[in-house]
Amino acid sequence: MTSETYRNPVLDADWSDPDVVRVGDDYYLTASSFGRAPGLPLLHSRDLVNWTLVGHALERLEPAAEFGRPRHDCGVWAPSLRYHDERFWIFWGDPDQGIFQVNAPQIRGPWTRPHLLKAGKGLIDPCPLWDAETGEAYLVHAWAKSRSGVKNRLTGHRLRPDGTGLLDEGKVIVDGDRIPGWFTLEGPKLYRHDGWFWILAPAGGVETGWQGAFRSRGFFGPYEERIVLEQKDTDVNGPHQGGWVRTPSGEDWFLHFQQRGAHGRVVHLQPMRWGSDDWPVLGDDGAPVAEHRRPALPPQPPAAPATDDDFPGGRYGRQWQWTANPGDGWATQHSGDGLRLTCVRSADAHDLRKLPHVLTQRLPGTPCATEVELRLDSDEPGARAGCAVLGDAFGWIGLQRGTDGTVHLVHRFAEAVAERERDAAHPRIAPEGRARLRIEIGAGARCRFSADVGDGEGFRPSGPVFTATPWRWVGALLGLFALAPAGQGHAGTAAFTRFRISTS
């Protein structure tokens, strides 16, 4: 790679189902956040290659009671980001509730509370279009078979121009069952270009699918289709589902995801052009590019979403999300640095997957090492805190207060089919009640745990290699937590300092 080129992926972590919009010289991206809070991440770029996380559009999921516990296959699915009438708009489908919308005058807000546009089961992946030529507005969405019994089709509606409701009952405008070889048609993005209505939509499933393009002179069809991006002889499996954006100079680009196991859905940038037959051509004649000339935009310094955190004043950075809607008092603000988590009492202390009070961020897509310093400030027997790799299976290393009052370094894990954790290594005493924790994540998301308990021996490896797994639709997460067994009264806190991720 040279200063004139970029290499994919441009976002090497789980920024699932990306959509992108340009406003002036700025580019903004959002992604699925499922059941985590805050949701609807908002990223910013000036060159489509270097991105930073600037906030979230959804503080809490609603109804709040439904998301008081982890629900990793629910919540925010495949949002669409648009700019219209001097406002930013995000539409998304909650597969159990229906189609929602929020909007704001600025990307950093304030964002409105979620507004339910269309109630129903299995309504997913909505995308609006305000047609500048006619003044009319439209919306297209897909279907989740797991909730509705229907999939592989796209439904179109007329949309109220103010974005608050739909004007008809809807009509199937693309039926994937009628297209030979197509299945799992979903994730539509709706555009107007050169007198055509365009729907860019993937099919074929996240692991093996392709990107399709559909066009029609009228919104309700009929549409003709073409595959415009597929794996071909590259190592990019399932390159699809994303958004098209045009630069001020007229260059076209397409951002999409690639499913990469425990690392989730990483984001690629593809060049896009219009062929002699007026159909879009993505990548290298329909194959994803690994390296390519940068967009013709002003050079920008290297940037990526933040990972490290010193937790100034006890506050955590934008990169962190809870595994469910947060509760009061889980993290305490104070005058110094460091994250102070309350040891929340729970009957599910044996299974981190069931806990809402785990503070998480995305697992990097490249080999790396995570380190954090931990002090357990709890006298409660069974109180514990640590650093975890969390998915359908999980592993963690940290500190636990014993019934004899001593603090032990513990390392535990649970397989995907296990209902409770068990030891991955023999506990050993942490004489000062503190430890430096380290997780090295190598190729294939294989994780090696180690710790320094301040006994003069430095970092010592702990337990066997643990291979991270996805968490349903979500890539594996790095997590910090503090908890205590069920009971009464305050159970103390745990202090985390100097969280670092170093990539190799």
C-alpha positions as CSV (number, residue, x, y, z in Angstrom):
1,M,0.0,0.0,0.0
2,T,1.2,3.5,-0.9
3,S,0.1,7.0,0.1
4,E,-2.0,7.0,-3.1
5,T,-3.8,3.7,-2.3
6,Y,-5.9,2.2,0.5
7,R,-6.3,-1.4,1.6
8,N,-9.5,-3.2,2.6
9,P,-11.1,-3.5,5.0
10,V,-11.2,0.2,5.8
11,L,-13.1,-0.6,9.1
12,D,-11.6,-3.8,10.5
13,A,-14.1,-4.6,13.1
14,D,-17.8,-5.5,13.4
15,W,-19.5,-2.4,11.9
16,S,-22.4,-4.5,10.6
17,D,-24.7,-3.6,7.8
18,P,-23.2,-0.2,7.0
19,D,-24.9,2.7,5.3
20,V,-23.3,6.0,4.3
21,V,-24.3,9.5,3.3
22,R,-22.4,12.6,2.2
23,V,-23.3,16.0,3.5
24,G,-21.1,18.7,1.9
25,D,-17.5,17.5,2.3
26,D,-18.3,15.1,5.2
27,Y,-19.2,11.4,5.1
28,Y,-21.2,9.7,7.8
29,L,-21.8,6.0,8.4
30,T,-24.1,4.1,10.7
31,A,-24.4,0.4,11.4
32,S,-26.5,-2.3,13.1
33,S,-26.2,-2.3,16.9
34,F,-28.8,-5.0,17.7
35,G,-29.5,-5.1,21.5
36,R,-26.5,-3.0,22.8
37,A,-26.9,0.5,24.2
38,P,-26.2,3.1,23.2
39,G,-27.2,2.0,19.7
40,L,-26.9,3.3,16.1
41,P,-23.2,4.3,16.1
42,L,-22.3,7.4,14.0
43,L,-18.9,7.5,12.2
44,H,-17.4,10.4,10.3
45,S,-14.8,10.6,7.5
46,R,-13.5,13.2,5.1
47,D,-11.9,10.6,2.7
48,L,-14.0,7.4,3.0
49,V,-10.9,5.6,4.2
50,N,-10.2,7.0,7.7
51,W,-13.2,6.9,10.1
52,T,-13.8,8.1,13.6
53,L,-16.7,7.3,16.0
54,V,-18.5,10.6,16.9
55,G,-21.5,9.3,18.8
56,H,-24.7,7.3,18.8
57,A,-28.2,8.2,17.7
58,L,-30.0,5.9,20.1
59,E,-29.4,6.4,23.8
60,R,-31.7,3.5,24.9
61,L,-33.7,0.8,23.1
62,E,-37.4,0.9,23.4
63,P,-39.6,-0.3,25.0
64,A,-37.0,-0.1,27.7
65,A,-38.3,-3.1,29.7
66,E,-37.8,-5.4,26.7
67,F,-34.1,-4.6,26.6
68,G,-33.3,-4.8,30.2
69,R,-31.5,-8.0,29.4
70,P,-29.1,-9.0,26.6
71,R,-31.0,-9.8,23.3
72,H,-28.3,-10.1,20.7
73,D,-30.5,-11.1,17.8
74,C,-33.0,-8.3,18.4
75,G,-33.1,-4.5,18.5
76,V,-31.5,-2.4,15.7
77,W,-31.2,-4.3,12.4
78,A,-29.6,-2.8,9.2
79,P,-30.3,1.0,9.5
80,S,-30.4,3.4,6.6
81,L,-28.9,6.9,7.0
82,R,-30.2,9.8,4.9
83,Y,-30.0,13.6,4.8
84,H,-33.2,15.5,3.8
85,D,-34.7,18.8,4.6
86,E,-31.6,19.9,6.5
87,R,-31.9,16.9,8.9
88,F,-30.3,13.6,9.3
89,W,-32.7,10.6,9.3
90,I,-32.1,7.0,10.4
91,F,-34.7,4.3,9.6
92,W,-34.3,0.7,11.0
93,G,-36.3,-2.4,11.5
94,D,-36.7,-4.1,14.9
95,P,-37.7,-7.6,13.8
96,D,-40.1,-8.0,16.8
97,Q,-41.7,-4.6,16.7
98,G,-41.6,-2.9,13.3
99,I,-40.0,0.0,11.5
100,F,-38.6,2.9,13.5
101,Q,-37.2,6.3,12.6
102,V,-35.1,9.0,14.4
103,N,-33.9,12.3,13.1
104,A,-31.7,15.2,14.1
105,P,-30.5,18.6,12.8
106,Q,-26.8,17.7,13.4
107,I,-25.1,14.3,13.3
108,R,-24.3,14.7,17.0
109,G,-27.9,15.4,17.8
110,P,-30.1,16.0,19.5
111,W,-31.8,13.0,18.1
112,T,-35.5,12.5,18.5
113,R,-36.9,9.5,20.4
114,P,-37.7,6.5,18.2
115,H,-40.9,6.9,16.2
116,L,-42.7,3.7,15.2
117,L,-43.6,4.0,11.5
118,K,-45.0,0.6,10.8
119,A,-45.8,-2.0,13.4
120,G,-45.4,-5.7,12.7
121,K,-43.2,-8.8,13.0
122,G,-40.3,-9.4,10.6
123,L,-40.2,-5.9,9.1
124,I,-36.5,-5.3,8.6
125,D,-33.9,-3.2,6.6
126,P,-36.1,-0.2,5.7
127,C,-34.8,2.6,3.5
128,P,-36.5,5.9,2.6
129,L,-36.2,8.0,-0.5
130,W,-37.4,11.6,-1.0
131,D,-37.7,12.0,-4.7
132,A,-36.5,15.5,-5.7
133,E,-38.0,15.1,-9.2
134,T,-41.6,14.5,-8.1
135,G,-41.7,15.6,-4.4
136,E,-43.0,12.2,-3.4
137,A,-41.4,10.0,-0.8
138,Y,-41.1,6.2,-0.7
139,L,-39.9,3.4,1.6
140,V,-38.7,-0.1,0.8
141,H,-38.1,-2.9,3.4
142,A,-37.3,-6.6,3.6
143,W,-38.6,-9.5,5.6
144,A,-37.2,-11.7,8.4
145,K,-38.5,-15.3,8.0
146,S,-37.7,-16.0,11.7
147,R,-40.5,-13.6,12.7
148,S,-42.9,-13.4,9.8
149,G,-42.5,-16.7,7.9
150,V,-41.6,-14.7,4.8
151,K,-38.3,-13.8,3.2
152,N,-36.7,-13.1,-0.1
153,R,-38.9,-10.3,-1.1
154,L,-38.9,-6.5,-0.9
155,T,-42.0,-4.4,-0.1
156,G,-42.5,-0.8,-1.2
157,H,-44.7,1.9,0.3
158,R,-45.5,5.5,-0.3
159,L,-44.0,7.5,2.6
160,R,-45.4,10.7,4.2
161,P,-43.0,13.5,3.1
162,D,-42.5,14.4,6.7
163,G,-41.3,10.8,7.5
164,T,-43.9,10.2,10.1
165,G,-46.0,7.5,8.5
166,L,-46.9,5.4,5.4
167,L,-49.6,6.2,2.9
168,D,-50.6,2.8,1.8
169,E,-50.6,-0.9,2.8
170,G,-47.5,-1.7,0.7
171,K,-46.9,-3.9,-2.3
172,V,-44.2,-6.5,-3.1
173,I,-42.0,-4.8,-5.7
174,V,-39.3,-7.4,-5.9
175,D,-40.0,-11.1,-5.4
176,G,-36.7,-13.0,-5.1
177,D,-38.5,-16.4,-5.5
178,R,-39.2,-15.4,-9.1
179,I,-35.5,-14.8,-9.9
180,P,-33.7,-18.1,-10.7
181,G,-31.0,-18.8,-8.1
182,W,-31.7,-15.9,-5.8
183,F,-32.4,-16.4,-2.1
184,T,-32.4,-14.3,1.1
185,L,-32.9,-11.0,-0.7
186,E,-32.7,-8.3,2.0
187,G,-30.9,-5.1,3.0
188,P,-32.3,-2.8,0.3
189,K,-31.0,0.7,-0.2
190,L,-33.1,3.0,-2.4
191,Y,-31.8,5.7,-4.8
192,R,-32.9,7.8,-7.8
193,H,-30.4,8.1,-10.6
194,D,-30.6,9.0,-14.3
195,G,-34.4,8.7,-14.5
196,W,-34.4,5.3,-12.8
197,F,-35.4,4.0,-9.3
198,W,-32.5,1.9,-8.1
199,I,-32.5,-0.6,-5.3
200,L,-29.1,-1.9,-4.3
201,A,-29.8,-5.1,-2.3
202,P,-27.8,-8.2,-1.3
203,A,-28.9,-11.8,-1.5
204,G,-27.4,-15.3,-0.9
205,G,-26.7,-15.0,2.8
206,V,-24.1,-13.2,4.8
207,E,-21.4,-15.9,4.4
208,T,-21.7,-16.6,0.7
209,G,-23.9,-13.9,-0.9
210,W,-23.6,-11.3,-3.5
211,Q,-24.7,-7.7,-4.2
212,G,-27.6,-7.1,-6.5
213,A,-28.8,-4.0,-8.3
214,F,-32.4,-3.5,-9.4
215,R,-33.8,-0.7,-11.6
216,S,-37.3,0.4,-12.7
217,R,-38.8,3.5,-14.3
218,G,-41.5,3.5,-11.7
219,F,-41.0,2.9,-7.9
220,F,-43.5,0.0,-7.8
221,G,-41.9,-1.8,-10.7
222,P,-41.4,-3.9,-12.6
223,Y,-37.7,-4.2,-11.8
224,E,-34.9,-5.8,-13.7
225,E,-31.9,-7.2,-11.8
226,R,-28.2,-7.9,-12.1
227,I,-25.4,-9.2,-9.8
228,V,-22.9,-6.3,-9.5
229,L,-20.5,-7.6,-6.9
230,E,-19.5,-11.2,-5.9
231,Q,-16.5,-13.1,-4.5
232,K,-15.3,-14.5,-7.8
233,D,-11.7,-15.7,-7.3
234,T,-10.9,-13.4,-4.3
235,D,-10.8,-14.3,-0.7
236,V,-13.6,-11.9,0.2
237,N,-16.5,-14.1,1.0
238,G,-20.1,-12.7,0.7
239,P,-19.2,-9.2,-0.3
240,H,-22.5,-7.3,0.0
241,Q,-24.9,-5.1,1.8
242,G,-24.0,-1.5,2.1
243,G,-24.4,2.0,0.6
244,W,-23.5,4.0,-2.4
245,V,-22.1,7.5,-2.1
246,R,-20.9,10.1,-4.6
247,T,-18.1,12.6,-4.0
248,P,-18.3,16.3,-5.0
249,S,-16.2,15.6,-8.0
250,G,-18.6,12.9,-9.2
251,E,-16.7,9.7,-8.1
252,D,-18.9,6.9,-7.0
253,W,-18.0,4.5,-4.1
254,F,-19.7,1.6,-2.4
255,L,-19.2,0.6,1.2
256,H,-20.2,-3.0,2.2
257,F,-19.5,-5.7,4.7
258,Q,-17.7,-9.1,4.7
259,Q,-18.6,-11.6,7.4
260,R,-15.4,-12.8,9.2
261,G,-16.4,-15.2,11.9
262,A,-15.8,-14.0,15.5
263,H,-14.6,-10.6,14.1
264,G,-18.1,-9.9,12.7
265,R,-18.8,-7.9,9.6
266,V,-15.9,-5.8,8.6
267,V,-16.3,-2.9,6.1
268,H,-14.8,-2.7,2.6
269,L,-14.7,0.3,0.2
270,Q,-15.2,-0.5,-3.5
271,P,-14.8,1.8,-6.5
272,M,-18.0,2.1,-8.5
273,R,-18.7,3.3,-12.0
274,W,-21.5,3.2,-14.5
275,G,-21.0,0.8,-17.5
276,S,-21.7,1.5,-21.1
277,D,-25.2,-0.1,-20.6
278,D,-25.9,2.3,-17.6
279,W,-25.6,-0.4,-14.9
280,P,-23.3,0.0,-11.9
281,V,-20.0,-1.8,-11.9
282,L,-18.5,-2.4,-8.5
283,G,-15.0,-3.3,-7.5
284,D,-12.8,-4.7,-10.3
285,D,-15.4,-5.5,-12.8
286,G,-17.6,-7.0,-10.1
287,A,-14.9,-8.6,-7.9
288,P,-14.0,-6.9,-4.6
289,V,-10.6,-5.1,-4.6
290,A,-8.0,-5.7,-1.9
291,E,-6.1,-2.5,-2.6
292,H,-7.1,0.5,-4.8
293,R,-6.4,4.1,-5.5
294,R,-7.8,6.4,-2.9
295,P,-10.8,8.5,-3.5
296,A,-9.9,11.9,-5.1
297,L,-10.5,13.8,-1.9
298,P,-8.2,16.0,0.3
299,P,-5.6,13.8,2.1
300,Q,-6.5,13.1,5.7
301,P,-4.3,11.9,8.6
302,P,-4.7,8.2,9.5
303,A,-7.6,7.6,11.9
304,A,-9.7,4.8,13.2
305,P,-12.5,4.5,15.9
306,A,-11.0,4.8,19.4
307,T,-10.2,1.7,21.4
308,D,-7.9,2.8,24.3
309,D,-9.4,4.4,27.4
310,D,-8.1,6.0,30.6
311,F,-11.7,6.6,31.7
312,P,-11.1,10.2,32.8
313,G,-13.4,11.1,35.7
314,G,-14.8,7.6,35.6
315,R,-16.4,8.2,32.2
316,Y,-16.0,5.7,29.5
317,G,-15.5,6.6,25.8
318,R,-17.9,6.4,22.9
319,Q,-16.5,3.0,21.8
320,W,-18.2,1.3,24.8
321,Q,-21.7,-0.2,24.8
322,W,-23.6,-2.1,27.5
323,T,-25.0,-5.5,26.5
324,A,-28.5,-4.1,27.3
325,N,-30.1,-0.8,28.4
326,P,-27.9,0.5,31.3
327,G,-29.1,0.7,34.9
328,D,-28.5,3.4,37.4
329,G,-25.2,3.3,39.3
330,W,-23.4,0.7,37.2
331,A,-20.5,3.1,36.6
332,T,-19.6,5.8,39.1
333,Q,-18.1,9.2,38.1
334,H,-15.4,10.6,40.3
335,S,-12.6,13.1,40.3
336,G,-9.7,10.9,39.1
337,D,-9.1,8.5,36.2
338,G,-10.2,5.0,36.0
339,L,-13.5,3.1,35.5
340,R,-15.3,2.3,38.7
341,L,-17.9,-0.4,38.1
342,T,-20.4,-1.5,40.8
343,C,-20.4,-5.2,41.7
344,V,-24.0,-5.6,40.6
345,R,-25.7,-8.5,42.3
346,S,-27.1,-11.1,40.0
347,A,-28.6,-14.6,40.1
348,D,-26.8,-15.2,36.8
349,A,-23.3,-14.6,38.1
350,H,-22.3,-18.0,36.6
351,D,-23.0,-16.8,33.0
352,L,-21.8,-13.5,31.5
353,R,-24.0,-14.0,28.5
354,K,-27.0,-13.3,30.6
355,L,-25.8,-10.1,32.2
356,P,-26.8,-6.6,31.0
357,H,-24.1,-4.8,33.0
358,V,-21.1,-5.9,30.8
359,L,-19.4,-2.9,29.2
360,T,-18.2,-4.0,25.7
361,Q,-16.4,-2.9,22.6
362,R,-15.8,-4.6,19.3
363,L,-13.1,-7.2,18.9
364,P,-10.4,-5.9,16.4
365,G,-10.2,-7.7,13.1
366,T,-6.4,-7.9,13.3
367,P,-4.1,-9.7,15.8
368,C,-3.8,-7.6,18.9
369,A,-3.3,-7.7,22.6
370,T,-5.6,-6.2,25.2
371,E,-4.4,-5.0,28.6
372,V,-6.1,-3.5,31.6
373,E,-5.3,-3.0,35.2
374,L,-7.8,-4.1,37.8
375,R,-8.3,-3.6,41.5
376,L,-11.2,-5.4,43.4
377,D,-12.6,-3.1,46.0
378,S,-15.1,-5.5,47.5
379,D,-15.2,-7.6,50.7
380,E,-18.2,-9.5,49.5
381,P,-17.4,-13.3,49.2
382,G,-17.9,-14.3,45.6
383,A,-17.6,-10.7,44.2
384,R,-15.6,-10.7,41.0
385,A,-14.5,-8.5,38.1
386,G,-12.5,-9.1,35.0
387,C,-11.9,-8.7,31.3
388,A,-13.8,-11.0,28.9
389,V,-14.0,-12.2,25.3
390,L,-17.7,-12.6,24.9
391,G,-19.7,-14.5,22.3
392,D,-21.8,-17.7,22.1
393,A,-18.9,-19.0,24.0
394,F,-17.0,-16.8,26.4
395,G,-13.7,-16.7,28.5
396,W,-12.6,-14.2,31.1
397,I,-9.8,-13.5,33.5
398,G,-10.0,-11.4,36.6
399,L,-10.2,-11.3,40.4
400,Q,-12.6,-12.9,42.9
401,R,-13.0,-12.5,46.7
402,G,-12.9,-15.8,48.4
403,T,-14.9,-16.9,51.5
404,D,-11.7,-16.7,53.5
405,G,-11.2,-13.0,52.6
406,T,-8.4,-13.5,50.1
407,V,-8.5,-12.3,46.6
408,H,-7.7,-14.8,43.8
409,L,-6.8,-14.5,40.2
410,V,-9.4,-16.7,38.4
411,H,-9.8,-17.6,34.7
412,R,-13.1,-19.1,33.5
413,F,-14.8,-20.0,30.3
414,A,-18.0,-21.5,29.0
415,E,-18.6,-23.4,25.7
416,A,-21.5,-22.3,23.5
417,V,-23.7,-25.1,24.7
418,A,-22.7,-24.8,28.4
419,E,-25.2,-23.3,30.8
420,R,-22.5,-22.0,33.3
421,E,-18.9,-21.2,33.4
422,R,-16.1,-23.3,34.8
423,D,-12.4,-22.9,35.6
424,A,-9.9,-22.7,32.7
425,A,-7.0,-22.6,35.1
426,H,-6.3,-23.2,38.8
427,P,-7.0,-20.0,40.9
428,R,-4.0,-18.4,42.5
429,I,-3.7,-15.7,45.2
430,A,-3.5,-12.0,44.2
431,P,-1.8,-10.7,47.3
432,E,-2.5,-7.0,46.7
433,G,-6.1,-7.5,45.5
434,R,-5.1,-6.2,42.1
435,A,-3.7,-7.5,38.7
436,R,-2.7,-6.6,35.2
437,L,-4.8,-8.6,32.8
438,R,-3.8,-9.5,29.2
439,I,-5.6,-11.2,26.4
440,E,-3.6,-11.8,23.2
441,I,-5.8,-12.4,20.2
442,G,-4.1,-14.1,17.3
443,A,-5.1,-15.5,13.9
444,G,-8.5,-17.2,13.8
445,A,-9.5,-15.2,16.9
446,R,-7.5,-17.6,19.1
447,C,-7.1,-16.0,22.5
448,R,-4.3,-16.5,25.1
449,F,-4.9,-15.2,28.6
450,S,-2.3,-14.1,31.1
451,A,-2.0,-11.9,34.2
452,D,0.5,-10.2,36.5
453,V,-0.6,-10.3,40.1
454,G,2.3,-8.2,41.4
455,D,4.2,-11.1,43.0
456,G,7.4,-10.3,41.1
457,E,6.9,-13.0,38.4
458,G,5.4,-10.7,35.8
459,F,2.9,-11.9,33.3
460,R,2.2,-15.6,33.5
461,P,0.0,-17.5,31.0
462,S,-3.3,-18.9,32.2
463,G,-5.2,-21.9,30.8
464,P,-5.4,-23.2,27.3
465,V,-6.1,-21.2,24.1
466,F,-9.7,-20.1,23.8
467,T,-11.2,-19.5,20.3
468,A,-13.6,-16.6,20.2
469,T,-17.0,-17.1,18.6
470,P,-19.6,-14.7,17.3
471,W,-22.6,-13.9,19.4
472,R,-25.5,-14.7,17.2
473,W,-25.4,-11.9,14.5
474,V,-22.8,-10.0,16.5
475,G,-19.0,-10.4,16.3
476,A,-17.3,-11.4,19.6
477,L,-16.9,-8.5,22.1
478,L,-14.3,-7.4,24.5
479,G,-15.9,-6.8,27.9
480,L,-15.3,-5.4,31.3
481,F,-17.6,-6.4,34.2
482,A,-18.0,-6.4,38.0
483,L,-20.6,-8.6,39.8
484,A,-21.6,-10.3,43.0
485,P,-23.8,-13.2,43.9
486,A,-27.5,-12.5,44.6
487,G,-28.1,-11.0,48.0
488,Q,-28.8,-7.8,49.9
489,G,-26.8,-4.5,50.2
490,H,-24.0,-2.9,48.4
491,A,-21.4,-5.4,47.2
492,G,-18.5,-3.0,46.5
493,T,-16.8,-1.9,43.3
494,A,-14.0,-2.8,40.9
495,A,-11.6,-0.2,39.4
496,F,-10.2,-0.6,35.9
497,T,-7.4,1.6,34.6
498,R,-5.3,2.0,31.5
499,F,-7.3,-0.1,29.0
500,R,-5.1,-0.6,25.9
501,I,-5.4,-2.5,22.6
502,S,-2.1,-2.9,20.7
503,T,-2.2,-4.3,17.2
504,S,0.7,-6.1,15.6
